[in-house]
């Protein structure tokens, strides 16, 4: 037996009005009483699964693309860092070579200056003669120029510094000649 949906009173089947509340009573068929169509649920489930698989495939392909792009970028960064490290190594080797060259050239000028000081101390005692004073001034000027030239040579690359090296050798010969002239210059 059915019940009135408004007051809950028992009503007979086929009765159109409830005798207790006076409301119209219609026989309602409940949804859960109807049989469900399983095909609709199967199709809906398949569509949901296909959509999920499609979304997963799209996300994974994007992540693969971004992953491969990230790997390419990382490999490019590694190549750049290797290239930069090699350049730094070459630059430091050049700087070390320049430093060695500068030290060698400065050592040559120092030896020349020491020779000058020995000759000056032995030949010129207290007061140099005018000829000796002129030669001493020329030698000091030339030694200073040679020091500056040695620094310039050390800072320049090898081919550009070759002409300066020739100038340095010529300057060293000139200083040796001036030192010889100082040893033979007339004394007071």
C-alpha positions as CSV (number, residue, x, y, z in Angstrom):
1,X,0.0,0.0,0.0
2,X,1.0,3.5,-0.8
3,X,1.2,6.4,1.6
4,X,0.2,10.0,1.1
5,X,3.3,12.0,0.3
6,X,1.9,15.0,2.3
7,X,0.7,13.5,5.6
8,X,1.9,9.9,5.4
9,X,-1.7,8.4,5.7
10,X,-2.2,5.1,4.0
11,X,-4.1,5.4,0.7
12,X,-5.5,2.8,-1.5
13,X,-4.2,2.2,-4.9
14,X,-6.1,4.2,-7.5
15,X,-7.3,6.7,-4.9
16,X,-6.7,10.3,-6.2
17,X,-7.3,12.3,-3.0
18,X,-6.1,11.7,0.5
19,X,-9.0,11.4,3.0
20,X,-6.9,12.7,5.8
21,X,-5.4,15.9,4.4
22,X,-7.4,16.4,1.2
23,X,-4.3,16.7,-1.0
24,X,-4.2,15.1,-4.3
25,X,-2.3,11.8,-4.2
26,X,-0.6,10.6,-7.3
27,X,1.0,7.3,-7.5
28,X,4.7,8.1,-8.0
29,X,7.1,5.7,-9.2
30,X,10.4,6.0,-7.5
31,X,13.5,6.2,-9.5
32,X,15.4,3.5,-7.6
33,X,12.6,1.2,-8.4
34,X,13.2,1.6,-12.1
35,X,15.8,-0.7,-13.6
36,X,19.0,1.2,-14.6
37,X,20.5,1.0,-18.0
38,X,24.0,-0.5,-17.5
39,X,25.1,0.5,-21.0
40,X,24.9,4.2,-20.2
41,X,27.2,3.7,-17.2
42,X,29.6,1.6,-19.2
43,X,29.8,4.2,-22.0
44,X,30.2,7.0,-19.5
45,X,32.9,5.1,-17.7
46,X,34.8,4.4,-20.9
47,X,34.5,8.1,-21.9
48,X,36.0,9.1,-18.5
49,X,38.8,6.6,-18.9
50,X,39.6,7.7,-22.4
51,X,39.6,11.4,-21.3
52,X,41.9,10.6,-18.4
53,X,44.3,8.6,-20.6
54,X,44.3,11.5,-23.1
55,X,45.1,14.0,-20.4
56,X,47.9,11.8,-19.0
57,X,49.4,11.3,-22.5
58,X,49.3,15.1,-23.2
59,X,51.0,15.9,-19.8
60,X,53.6,13.2,-20.2
61,X,54.5,14.3,-23.8
62,X,54.8,17.9,-22.5
63,X,57.0,16.8,-19.7
64,X,59.1,14.7,-22.1
65,X,59.4,17.8,-24.3
66,X,60.3,20.1,-21.4
67,X,62.6,17.4,-20.1
68,X,64.4,17.0,-23.4
69,X,64.6,20.7,-23.7
70,X,66.0,21.0,-20.2
71,X,68.6,18.3,-21.1
72,X,69.6,20.2,-24.2
73,X,69.9,23.4,-22.2
74,X,71.9,21.6,-19.6
75,X,74.2,20.1,-22.2
76,X,74.6,23.5,-23.8
77,X,75.5,25.0,-20.4
78,X,78.0,22.2,-19.8
79,X,79.6,22.8,-23.2
80,X,79.8,26.5,-22.5
81,X,81.4,25.9,-19.1
82,X,83.9,23.5,-20.6
83,X,84.7,26.0,-23.4
84,X,85.0,28.8,-20.8
85,X,87.2,26.7,-18.6
86,X,89.5,25.9,-21.5
87,X,89.6,29.6,-22.4
88,X,90.5,30.5,-18.8
89,X,93.2,27.8,-18.8
90,X,94.6,29.2,-22.1
91,X,94.5,32.8,-20.7
92,X,96.2,31.8,-17.5
93,X,98.9,29.9,-19.4
94,X,99.4,33.0,-21.5
95,X,99.5,35.2,-18.4
96,X,102.0,32.8,-16.8
97,X,104.1,32.9,-20.0
98,X,103.8,36.7,-20.0
99,X,104.8,36.8,-16.4
100,X,107.8,34.6,-17.1
101,X,108.7,36.8,-20.0
102,X,108.3,39.9,-17.9
103,X,110.4,38.4,-15.1
104,X,113.1,37.3,-17.6
105,X,113.2,40.7,-19.3
106,X,113.2,42.5,-15.9
107,X,116.1,40.3,-14.8
108,X,118.1,41.2,-17.9
109,X,117.5,44.9,-17.2
110,X,118.4,44.4,-13.5
111,X,121.7,42.7,-14.5
112,X,122.5,45.5,-16.8
113,X,121.8,48.0,-14.1
114,X,124.0,46.0,-11.6
115,X,126.8,46.1,-14.1
116,X,126.4,49.9,-14.4
117,X,126.4,50.3,-10.6
118,X,129.6,48.2,-10.3
119,X,131.4,50.2,-13.0
120,X,130.1,53.5,-11.6
121,X,131.3,52.7,-8.1
122,X,134.7,51.6,-9.3
123,X,135.3,54.3,-11.8
124,X,133.5,57.3,-10.3
125,X,134.7,57.8,-6.7
126,X,133.1,60.9,-5.1
127,X,132.4,63.4,-7.7
128,X,131.9,62.5,-11.4
129,X,133.5,64.6,-14.1
130,X,131.2,66.4,-16.4
131,X,131.7,63.7,-19.1
132,X,131.0,61.0,-16.5
133,X,127.9,62.8,-15.2
134,X,126.5,63.1,-18.7
135,X,127.1,59.3,-19.4
136,X,125.6,58.4,-16.0
137,X,122.5,60.4,-16.8
138,X,122.2,58.8,-20.2
139,X,122.6,55.3,-18.8
140,X,119.9,55.9,-16.1
141,X,117.5,57.3,-18.7
142,X,118.1,54.4,-21.0
143,X,117.7,51.8,-18.2
144,X,114.4,53.4,-17.2
145,X,113.2,53.3,-20.8
146,X,114.3,49.6,-21.0
147,X,112.3,48.8,-17.9
148,X,109.2,50.3,-19.4
149,X,109.8,48.5,-22.7
150,X,110.1,45.2,-20.8
151,X,106.7,45.7,-19.1
152,X,105.2,46.7,-22.5
153,X,106.6,43.6,-24.1
154,X,105.2,41.3,-21.4
155,X,101.7,42.8,-21.8
156,X,101.6,42.3,-25.6
157,X,101.1,39.0,-27.5
158,X,104.1,37.4,-29.0
159,X,103.9,38.6,-32.6
160,X,103.2,42.2,-31.6
161,X,106.0,42.2,-29.1
162,X,108.7,41.0,-31.5
163,X,109.6,44.5,-32.8
164,X,109.7,45.7,-29.2
165,X,112.1,42.9,-28.3
166,X,114.4,44.1,-31.1
167,X,114.2,47.6,-29.6
168,X,115.0,46.1,-26.1
169,X,118.1,44.2,-27.5
170,X,119.3,47.4,-29.3
171,X,118.8,49.4,-26.1
172,X,120.7,46.8,-24.0
173,X,123.6,47.1,-26.5
174,X,123.5,50.9,-26.3
175,X,123.6,50.7,-22.5
176,X,126.6,48.3,-22.6
177,X,128.4,50.8,-24.9
178,X,127.6,53.7,-22.6
179,X,128.9,51.7,-19.6
180,X,132.1,51.0,-21.6
181,X,132.4,54.7,-22.4
182,X,131.9,55.5,-18.7
183,X,134.8,53.2,-17.8
184,X,137.0,55.0,-20.3
185,X,135.7,58.6,-19.7
186,X,138.1,61.1,-18.5
187,X,138.3,61.5,-14.7
188,X,138.7,64.7,-12.8
